[in-house]
Amino acid sequence: MNPDQRFQYVQSLNLELLDTASFFESYHALMFITQKEKDNRTSWALRYEYFLQRENMKFSNTEMAALVEDLKNEAVHAGLEIEQVVAEHYILFSQFDLKEITYEQLYSGILKDLDRMTQLGFENFKPYDIDQLLFHSGKFIYNLDNYNKALDILLTAEKYAEPTIKGLVYWTYIKNHIETIYQKKKNYEKGLEYSWEIFETMQNCPSYKPDQVKFCSTWQGIVSIDIATMLTEQGKFSEGEIIADKGYELIKGDTQTLYDMLPILISTKLKLGKMDQVFSLLEKMEEIFKVNGKSEEYYFKNLNYFESASQYFAMKSNYPEALKYKNYANLVRDSLDRRNDANKLNKIQQLHDAQKYTQQILMIENEKERNKLLRNSTFLTLLFLLILSYVNYRKLSYKQKLSILQLESARNALNSFTANIREKSELAERLQAENERLMNSGERNEFLEALTHSTLLTEEAWLTFRNLFEKVYPGYLDEQRNIHKNTSPADLRLMALEKLGLSDREAAKILGISSKSVHQARWRLHKKLIKADS
């Protein structure tokens, strides 16, 4: 069995539905296998199932907090992102229960959790009861009277909730909260749609477990109150009476729920003029009032009883009794209005503070993100500049090396060219000596005589020589021409030969003139240059 198959197998067992003894027997056997196989995800899922036994195990808040902290650390260590979000969700609510964080921090944390779940995909959280996770968040937002936001969350939760043995309770809670929001918004059509869905599901309870069968029966009665209320609000008194009667029969044994239900039933029967039945129902309320009416949890519930009694006696023309109950009702209503106003202001303030805190956290996170982007941008810019500098350095280095090589090549070529000229000069001297010897002996060679008097540095050779010279000494000849405006081509040739360090004799042979002529030409050139400088 591979890890995915093992994980699916554990999920299919529904371990949370087992009794404590059976759960631990299965838990330890499966945990041994997952640890042996180093199956981190399935191992984490088993520990999560252990956490879900917190009510049966009667964990304290502190023990539960330590357990979910361990779950988070394991998820982080194993790189399980989905599981980490689940653990952090429970940590958040645990910290709030222990009063370690404020409701503003819980509100901000819930929104952050929802964002992460959205990014990771709600489907991926199905193995960990995504409907329950979303209900926790939606209920908290609902209690702040932020009904629009709560409705969005609960409608998402509804997509994953199922009325099965495992999911029945949360399915009912989610549907009921959605129905209540629509009822508060006076959208009775949608409210009734959800109420009837709950009522019919409870009629055909999907569970055989005794506690859940009782749950279904209780919720049939509870939701019938909502149905009857919304029907009455729309003036459908006959329909309201029918469902209220059914609810009455279902909740007779639940005193507190019955005390909530009876005013709805009385109201419909008053509208239908069934006074005898109303009197009987009022007597039932009177019995409950005498026993529980002065307790704190019943104090505001008494308002419905007083108003129902006042309305009944007014219709019976017993005005003293009607006035008496009306006065009782006014006292309770004044107190209730003050409490509701205080609660409303408190919830408005709480919601405002929570939203403000969340906005501040968002601004701080955005600022951190901007700083991070700025740091990254600066780093990348510096890295780009360094790379660019390195590339430029390599280019310059290459160009410099190339220039050195080119200069060296030109210098070698110039040296070779100069050496060649010197060789020709020496050859010319030998030819001249041979020519003189022949002339002294009475012989004469016209060709040899012409060769010895020829110019070694011809125009073509001068161009070759000048190109090589300017590569070795770039700009030298142009600089001399610019400095000394009256410089002739012959002067430039002489300057070039002087730059190479040639003697008068060597220059004479190259230029095809005598050494004395070279010496005089140099003297005239220096004189001209000195005069130009002064």
C-alpha positions as CSV (number, residue, x, y, z in Angstrom):
1,M,0.0,0.0,0.0
2,N,1.5,3.3,-1.1
3,P,1.2,6.5,1.1
4,D,-1.8,7.9,-0.9
5,Q,-3.7,4.6,-0.5
6,R,-2.8,4.4,3.2
7,F,-4.0,8.0,3.7
8,Q,-7.3,7.3,1.9
9,Y,-7.8,4.1,3.9
10,V,-7.4,6.0,7.2
11,Q,-9.9,8.6,6.1
12,S,-12.4,6.0,5.2
13,L,-12.4,4.5,8.7
14,N,-14.2,7.5,10.3
15,L,-12.2,6.9,13.5
16,E,-13.9,9.7,15.3
17,L,-17.2,7.7,15.3
18,L,-15.6,4.9,17.2
19,D,-15.9,4.5,21.0
20,T,-12.8,5.4,22.9
21,A,-11.5,1.9,23.4
22,S,-11.9,1.0,19.7
23,F,-10.4,4.2,18.6
24,F,-7.2,3.7,20.6
25,E,-6.9,0.1,19.4
26,S,-7.0,1.2,15.8
27,Y,-5.0,4.4,16.4
28,H,-2.0,2.6,17.9
29,A,-1.9,-0.1,15.2
30,L,-2.1,2.3,12.4
31,M,0.4,4.7,13.9
32,F,2.9,1.9,14.2
33,I,2.6,1.2,10.5
34,T,2.9,4.8,9.4
35,Q,5.9,5.5,11.5
36,K,7.6,2.3,10.2
37,E,6.9,3.4,6.6
38,K,7.9,7.0,7.4
39,D,4.5,8.1,6.0
40,N,4.4,11.6,7.5
41,R,1.1,12.7,6.0
42,T,-0.9,9.7,7.3
43,S,0.9,9.9,10.6
44,W,-0.2,13.5,10.9
45,A,-3.8,12.6,9.9
46,L,-3.9,10.0,12.7
47,R,-2.6,12.6,15.3
48,Y,-5.3,14.9,14.0
49,E,-7.9,12.2,14.6
50,Y,-6.5,11.9,18.2
51,F,-7.0,15.7,18.6
52,L,-10.7,15.3,17.5
53,Q,-11.2,13.0,20.5
54,R,-10.6,16.0,22.8
55,E,-14.1,16.1,24.1
56,N,-14.2,12.4,24.9
57,M,-10.7,12.7,26.4
58,K,-11.8,15.7,28.4
59,F,-8.7,17.7,27.4
60,S,-8.3,21.1,29.2
61,N,-7.8,24.2,27.1
62,T,-4.1,24.2,28.0
63,E,-3.6,20.5,27.0
64,M,-5.5,21.1,23.7
65,A,-3.3,24.2,23.0
66,A,-0.1,22.1,23.5
67,L,-1.5,19.3,21.2
68,V,-2.3,21.6,18.3
69,E,1.1,23.3,18.7
70,D,2.7,19.9,18.3
71,L,0.5,19.3,15.2
72,K,1.8,22.5,13.7
73,N,5.4,21.8,14.4
74,E,5.1,18.3,12.8
75,A,3.4,19.8,9.7
76,V,6.2,22.4,9.3
77,H,8.9,19.8,9.8
78,A,7.4,17.4,7.2
79,G,6.6,20.3,4.8
80,L,2.8,19.6,4.9
81,E,1.3,23.0,4.0
82,I,-2.4,22.1,4.1
83,E,-1.9,20.4,7.5
84,Q,0.0,23.4,8.8
85,V,-3.0,25.7,8.0
86,V,-5.4,23.3,9.8
87,A,-3.2,23.3,12.9
88,E,-2.8,27.1,12.8
89,H,-6.6,27.5,12.6
90,Y,-7.1,25.6,15.8
91,I,-4.2,27.4,17.5
92,L,-5.9,30.7,16.7
93,F,-9.2,29.7,18.3
94,S,-7.4,28.0,21.2
95,Q,-5.4,31.2,21.9
96,F,-8.6,33.2,21.9
97,D,-10.3,30.8,24.3
98,L,-7.3,31.2,26.6
99,K,-7.5,35.0,26.2
100,E,-4.0,35.1,24.8
101,I,-5.2,37.1,21.8
102,T,-7.9,39.8,21.4
103,Y,-10.9,39.5,19.2
104,E,-9.2,41.9,16.8
105,Q,-6.3,39.5,16.4
106,L,-8.7,36.6,16.0
107,Y,-10.6,38.5,13.3
108,S,-7.4,39.3,11.5
109,G,-6.2,35.7,11.8
110,I,-9.5,34.4,10.4
111,L,-9.2,36.5,7.3
112,K,-5.6,35.5,6.8
113,D,-6.6,31.8,7.2
114,L,-9.4,32.2,4.7
115,D,-7.0,33.8,2.2
116,R,-4.5,30.9,2.6
117,M,-7.3,28.3,2.2
118,T,-8.5,30.0,-0.9
119,Q,-5.0,30.0,-2.4
120,L,-4.4,26.4,-1.6
121,G,-8.0,25.3,-2.6
122,F,-10.8,24.4,-0.3
123,E,-11.0,21.0,-1.9
124,N,-7.6,20.1,-0.4
125,F,-8.9,20.6,3.1
126,K,-11.8,18.1,2.8
127,P,-9.9,15.4,4.7
128,Y,-9.8,17.7,7.6
129,D,-13.5,18.7,7.7
130,I,-13.4,22.0,5.8
131,D,-17.0,22.6,6.6
132,Q,-16.2,22.7,10.3
133,L,-13.2,25.0,9.8
134,L,-15.3,27.4,7.8
135,F,-18.2,27.3,10.3
136,H,-15.8,28.3,13.2
137,S,-14.8,31.4,11.2
138,G,-18.3,32.2,9.9
139,K,-19.9,31.9,13.3
140,F,-17.3,34.3,14.9
141,I,-18.0,36.9,12.1
142,Y,-21.7,36.3,12.5
143,N,-21.5,37.1,16.2
144,L,-20.0,40.5,15.3
145,D,-23.1,41.1,13.3
146,N,-21.1,41.3,10.1
147,Y,-23.8,39.3,8.3
148,N,-22.6,39.8,4.7
149,K,-19.1,38.5,5.4
150,A,-20.5,35.7,7.5
151,L,-22.9,34.7,4.8
152,D,-20.1,34.5,2.2
153,I,-18.1,32.1,4.5
154,L,-21.1,30.0,5.5
155,L,-22.2,29.6,1.8
156,T,-18.7,28.3,1.1
157,A,-18.9,25.9,4.0
158,E,-22.4,24.7,2.8
159,K,-20.7,23.3,-0.4
160,Y,-18.8,20.8,1.7
161,A,-21.3,20.0,4.5
162,E,-23.2,16.8,4.3
163,P,-26.1,15.4,6.5
164,T,-24.3,12.2,7.2
165,I,-23.6,10.5,10.6
166,K,-20.3,12.2,10.7
167,G,-21.3,15.6,9.3
168,L,-24.9,16.0,10.5
169,V,-24.3,18.4,13.4
170,Y,-22.2,20.9,11.4
171,W,-24.5,20.6,8.4
172,T,-27.4,21.6,10.6
173,Y,-25.5,24.5,12.3
174,I,-24.3,25.9,8.9
175,K,-27.8,25.7,7.3
176,N,-29.4,27.2,10.4
177,H,-27.0,30.2,10.5
178,I,-27.6,30.9,6.8
179,E,-31.3,30.7,7.3
180,T,-31.1,33.1,10.3
181,I,-29.1,35.6,8.3
182,Y,-31.8,35.6,5.5
183,Q,-34.5,35.9,8.2
184,K,-32.7,38.9,9.7
185,K,-32.5,40.5,6.2
186,K,-36.3,39.8,5.9
187,N,-35.5,37.6,2.8
188,Y,-38.2,35.1,3.9
189,E,-38.3,33.2,0.7
190,K,-34.6,32.1,1.1
191,G,-35.0,31.8,4.8
192,L,-37.9,29.4,4.5
193,E,-36.1,27.4,1.8
194,Y,-33.3,26.6,4.3
195,S,-35.7,26.1,7.2
196,W,-37.8,23.5,5.3
197,E,-34.6,21.7,4.1
198,I,-33.5,21.4,7.7
199,F,-37.0,20.3,8.9
200,E,-37.3,17.6,6.2
201,T,-33.8,16.3,6.9
202,M,-34.5,16.1,10.6
203,Q,-37.8,14.3,9.9
204,N,-35.8,11.6,8.0
205,C,-32.9,11.5,10.4
206,P,-29.9,10.1,8.6
207,S,-28.5,8.5,11.8
208,Y,-29.3,5.5,13.9
209,K,-27.3,6.7,16.9
210,P,-29.5,7.5,19.8
211,D,-27.9,10.8,20.6
212,Q,-28.3,11.9,16.9
213,V,-31.9,10.7,16.7
214,K,-32.6,12.9,19.7
215,F,-30.7,15.7,18.0
216,C,-32.9,15.4,14.9
217,S,-36.1,15.5,17.0
218,T,-35.0,18.6,18.9
219,W,-34.0,20.4,15.7
220,Q,-37.3,19.6,14.1
221,G,-38.9,21.6,16.9
222,I,-36.4,24.4,16.8
223,V,-36.6,25.0,13.1
224,S,-40.4,24.8,13.2
225,I,-40.2,28.0,15.4
226,D,-38.3,29.7,12.6
227,I,-40.7,28.5,9.9
228,A,-43.8,29.5,11.9
229,T,-42.3,32.9,12.6
230,M,-41.5,33.7,9.0
231,L,-44.9,32.5,7.8
232,T,-46.6,34.7,10.5
233,E,-44.4,37.7,9.4
234,Q,-45.9,37.3,5.9
235,G,-49.4,37.0,7.2
236,K,-49.7,33.3,6.5
237,F,-51.3,32.5,9.9
238,S,-53.0,29.2,9.0
239,E,-49.8,27.7,7.6
240,G,-47.9,29.1,10.5
241,E,-50.4,27.5,12.9
242,I,-50.0,24.1,11.3
243,I,-46.2,24.1,11.6
244,A,-46.2,25.6,15.0
245,D,-48.6,22.9,16.3
246,K,-46.1,20.3,14.9
247,G,-43.3,22.0,16.6
248,Y,-45.2,22.2,19.9
249,E,-45.7,18.4,19.9
250,L,-42.0,17.8,19.2
251,I,-40.6,20.1,22.0
252,K,-43.0,19.5,24.8
253,G,-40.3,17.9,26.9
254,D,-37.8,20.8,26.4
255,T,-39.0,23.6,28.7
256,Q,-36.8,26.4,27.5
257,T,-37.4,25.7,23.8
258,L,-41.1,25.4,24.5
259,Y,-41.1,28.8,26.2
260,D,-39.6,30.2,23.0
261,M,-42.1,28.4,20.8
262,L,-45.4,29.1,22.6
263,P,-45.6,32.9,21.8
264,I,-45.3,32.0,18.1
265,L,-48.1,29.5,18.4
266,I,-50.2,31.9,20.5
267,S,-49.8,34.7,18.0
268,T,-51.1,32.6,15.1
269,K,-54.1,31.3,17.0
270,L,-54.9,34.9,18.2
271,K,-54.9,35.9,14.5
272,L,-57.2,33.0,13.7
273,G,-59.5,33.8,16.8
274,K,-59.0,30.5,18.5
275,M,-59.2,32.0,22.0
276,D,-59.8,28.8,24.0
277,Q,-56.7,27.3,22.6
278,V,-54.8,30.5,23.4
279,F,-56.0,30.4,27.0
280,S,-54.7,26.8,27.4
281,L,-51.3,27.8,25.9
282,L,-51.0,30.8,28.2
283,E,-51.7,28.6,31.2
284,K,-48.7,26.5,30.1
285,M,-46.6,29.6,29.8
286,E,-47.7,30.7,33.3
287,E,-46.6,27.4,34.7
288,I,-43.1,27.8,33.2
289,F,-43.0,31.4,34.3
290,K,-43.7,30.6,37.9
291,V,-40.9,28.1,38.0
292,N,-38.2,29.7,35.8
293,G,-39.4,33.3,35.1
294,K,-37.2,35.0,37.7
295,S,-34.0,33.3,36.5
296,E,-31.5,35.4,34.5
297,E,-31.7,33.2,31.4
298,Y,-35.5,33.5,31.3
299,Y,-35.7,37.2,32.1
300,F,-35.9,38.6,28.6
301,K,-37.9,35.5,27.4
302,N,-40.7,36.7,29.6
303,L,-41.3,39.6,27.3
304,N,-43.0,37.3,24.7
305,Y,-45.2,35.9,27.5
306,F,-46.3,39.3,28.8
307,E,-47.0,40.6,25.3
308,S,-49.0,37.5,24.4
309,A,-51.0,37.7,27.7
310,S,-51.7,41.4,27.2
311,Q,-52.9,40.8,23.7
312,Y,-55.2,38.0,24.8
313,F,-56.8,39.9,27.6
314,A,-57.3,43.0,25.4
315,M,-59.1,40.9,22.8
316,K,-61.2,39.5,25.7
317,S,-61.9,43.1,26.8
318,N,-60.3,42.5,30.2
319,Y,-58.4,45.8,30.0
320,P,-57.1,45.8,33.6
321,E,-55.3,42.5,33.1
322,A,-54.2,43.6,29.6
323,L,-52.7,46.8,31.1
324,K,-51.0,44.8,33.9
325,Y,-49.2,42.5,31.5
326,K,-48.5,45.5,29.1
327,N,-46.7,47.3,32.0
328,Y,-44.7,44.1,32.8
329,A,-43.8,43.9,29.1
330,N,-42.8,47.6,29.0
331,L,-40.4,47.2,31.9
332,V,-38.7,44.2,30.3
333,R,-38.7,45.8,26.9
334,D,-37.0,49.0,28.2
335,S,-34.3,46.8,29.9
336,L,-34.0,44.7,26.7
337,D,-33.7,47.8,24.5
338,R,-30.9,49.1,26.7
339,R,-29.1,45.8,26.6
340,N,-29.6,45.5,22.8
341,D,-28.4,49.0,22.2
342,A,-25.4,48.4,24.4
343,N,-24.7,45.1,22.6
344,K,-25.2,46.7,19.2
345,L,-22.8,49.5,20.0
346,N,-20.3,47.1,21.5
347,K,-20.5,44.9,18.4
348,I,-20.2,47.9,16.1
349,Q,-17.1,49.0,18.0
350,Q,-15.7,45.5,18.0
351,L,-16.2,45.1,14.3
352,H,-14.7,48.6,13.7
353,D,-11.7,47.8,15.9
354,A,-11.2,44.4,14.2
355,Q,-11.3,45.9,10.7
356,K,-9.0,48.7,11.7
357,Y,-6.5,46.3,13.3
358,T,-6.7,44.1,10.2
359,Q,-6.1,47.1,8.0
360,Q,-3.0,48.1,10.1
361,I,-1.7,44.6,9.9
362,L,-2.2,44.6,6.1
363,M,-0.4,47.9,5.9
364,I,2.5,46.6,7.9
365,E,2.7,43.4,5.8
366,N,2.5,45.5,2.6
367,E,5.3,47.7,3.9
368,K,7.4,44.7,4.7
369,E,6.7,43.3,1.2
370,R,7.7,46.6,-0.4
371,N,10.9,46.7,1.7
372,K,11.6,43.1,0.6
373,L,11.0,44.0,-3.0
374,L,13.2,47.1,-2.7
375,R,16.0,45.0,-1.1
376,N,15.7,42.4,-3.8
377,S,15.5,45.1,-6.5
378,T,18.6,46.8,-5.0
379,F,20.4,43.5,-4.9
380,L,19.5,42.6,-8.4
381,T,20.6,46.1,-9.6
382,L,23.9,45.8,-7.9
383,L,24.3,42.3,-9.3
384,F,23.5,43.6,-12.8
385,L,26.0,46.4,-12.4
386,L,28.7,44.0,-11.2
387,I,28.0,41.7,-14.1
388,L,28.0,44.6,-16.5
389,S,31.2,45.9,-14.9
390,Y,32.8,42.5,-15.3
391,V,31.7,42.2,-18.9
392,N,33.0,45.7,-19.6
393,Y,36.2,44.8,-17.8
394,R,36.6,41.7,-19.9
395,K,35.8,43.7,-23.1
396,L,38.3,46.4,-22.1
397,S,40.8,43.8,-21.1
398,Y,40.3,42.1,-24.5
399,K,40.6,45.4,-26.3
400,Q,43.7,46.3,-24.3
401,K,45.3,43.0,-25.1
402,L,44.3,43.3,-28.7
403,S,45.8,46.8,-28.9
404,I,49.0,45.6,-27.3
405,L,49.2,42.7,-29.7
406,Q,48.5,45.0,-32.6
407,L,51.0,47.5,-31.4
408,E,53.6,44.8,-30.9
409,S,52.8,43.4,-34.4
410,A,53.2,46.9,-35.9
411,R,56.4,47.5,-34.0
412,N,57.8,44.2,-35.2
413,A,56.7,45.0,-38.7
414,L,58.3,48.5,-38.5
415,N,61.5,47.1,-37.0
416,S,61.6,44.5,-39.8
417,F,60.9,47.2,-42.4
418,T,63.6,49.4,-40.9
419,A,66.0,46.5,-40.7
420,N,65.3,45.7,-44.3
421,I,66.1,49.3,-45.3
422,R,69.3,49.1,-43.4
423,E,70.2,45.9,-45.2
424,K,69.5,47.6,-48.5
425,S,71.6,50.5,-47.3
426,E,74.5,48.2,-46.6
427,L,74.0,46.5,-49.9
428,A,74.0,49.9,-51.6
429,E,77.3,50.8,-49.9
430,R,78.8,47.6,-51.1
431,L,77.5,48.2,-54.6
432,Q,78.9,51.7,-54.5
433,A,82.3,50.4,-53.4
434,E,82.2,47.9,-56.2
435,N,81.3,50.6,-58.6
436,E,84.1,52.8,-57.5
437,R,86.6,49.9,-57.8
438,L,85.4,49.3,-61.3
439,M,85.7,52.9,-62.2
440,N,89.3,53.1,-60.8
441,S,90.2,50.1,-62.9
442,G,88.8,51.8,-66.0
443,E,85.7,49.7,-66.2
444,R,82.1,51.1,-66.0
445,N,78.8,49.5,-65.3
446,E,75.9,51.8,-66.1
447,F,73.3,49.7,-64.4
448,L,75.3,49.3,-61.2
449,E,75.9,53.0,-61.2
450,A,72.2,53.8,-61.5
451,L,71.4,51.3,-58.8
452,T,73.8,52.9,-56.3
453,H,72.3,56.3,-56.9
454,S,68.7,55.2,-56.6
455,T,66.4,56.2,-53.7
456,L,65.8,53.3,-51.3
457,L,62.6,54.8,-49.8
458,T,60.3,55.2,-52.8
459,E,56.8,56.7,-52.6
460,E,55.2,53.3,-52.4
461,A,57.7,52.2,-49.7
462,W,57.1,55.4,-47.8
463,L,53.4,54.7,-47.7
464,T,54.0,51.3,-46.3
465,F,56.6,52.7,-43.8
466,R,54.2,55.5,-42.7
467,N,51.3,53.1,-42.0
468,L,53.6,51.0,-39.9
469,F,55.0,54.0,-38.2
470,E,51.6,55.5,-37.3
471,K,50.5,52.2,-35.7
472,V,53.6,52.2,-33.5
473,Y,53.4,56.0,-32.9
474,P,49.8,56.9,-33.5
475,G,49.2,60.6,-34.2
476,Y,52.9,61.6,-34.0
477,L,53.2,62.9,-37.6
478,D,49.8,64.7,-37.4
479,E,50.7,66.2,-34.1
480,Q,54.0,67.5,-35.6
481,R,52.2,68.9,-38.6
482,N,49.7,70.7,-36.3
483,I,52.4,72.1,-34.1
484,H,54.7,73.2,-36.9
485,K,52.5,74.6,-39.7
486,N,55.3,75.0,-42.3
487,T,56.5,71.4,-42.1
488,S,57.1,69.9,-45.5
489,P,56.7,66.2,-46.5
490,A,60.5,65.9,-46.6
491,D,60.7,67.3,-43.0
492,L,58.1,64.7,-41.8
493,R,60.1,61.9,-43.3
494,L,63.2,63.2,-41.6
495,M,61.3,63.5,-38.3
496,A,60.1,59.9,-38.6
497,L,63.6,58.6,-39.3
498,E,64.9,60.6,-36.3
499,K,62.1,59.1,-34.1
500,L,63.4,55.7,-35.0
501,G,66.9,56.7,-33.9
502,L,68.6,56.3,-37.4
503,S,72.0,57.8,-37.9
504,D,72.8,60.4,-40.6
505,R,74.5,57.8,-42.6
506,E,71.5,55.3,-42.4
507,A,69.0,58.1,-43.1
508,A,71.1,59.2,-46.1
509,K,71.1,55.8,-47.7
510,I,67.3,55.5,-47.1
511,L,66.6,58.9,-48.5
512,G,69.1,58.5,-51.4
513,I,71.2,61.5,-50.4
514,S,74.6,62.1,-48.8
515,S,75.2,62.0,-45.1
516,K,76.3,65.6,-45.3
517,S,72.9,66.5,-46.9
518,V,71.1,64.7,-44.1
519,H,73.1,66.5,-41.5
520,Q,72.4,69.9,-43.1
521,A,68.7,69.0,-43.6
522,R,68.5,68.1,-39.9
523,W,70.2,71.4,-38.9
524,R,67.8,73.4,-41.0
525,L,64.8,71.5,-39.6
526,H,65.9,72.1,-36.0
527,K,66.5,75.7,-36.7
528,K,63.0,76.0,-38.3
529,L,61.4,74.2,-35.3
530,I,63.2,76.4,-32.8
531,K,62.1,79.5,-34.6
532,A,58.5,78.3,-34.8
533,D,58.5,77.6,-31.1
534,S,59.8,81.0,-30.1
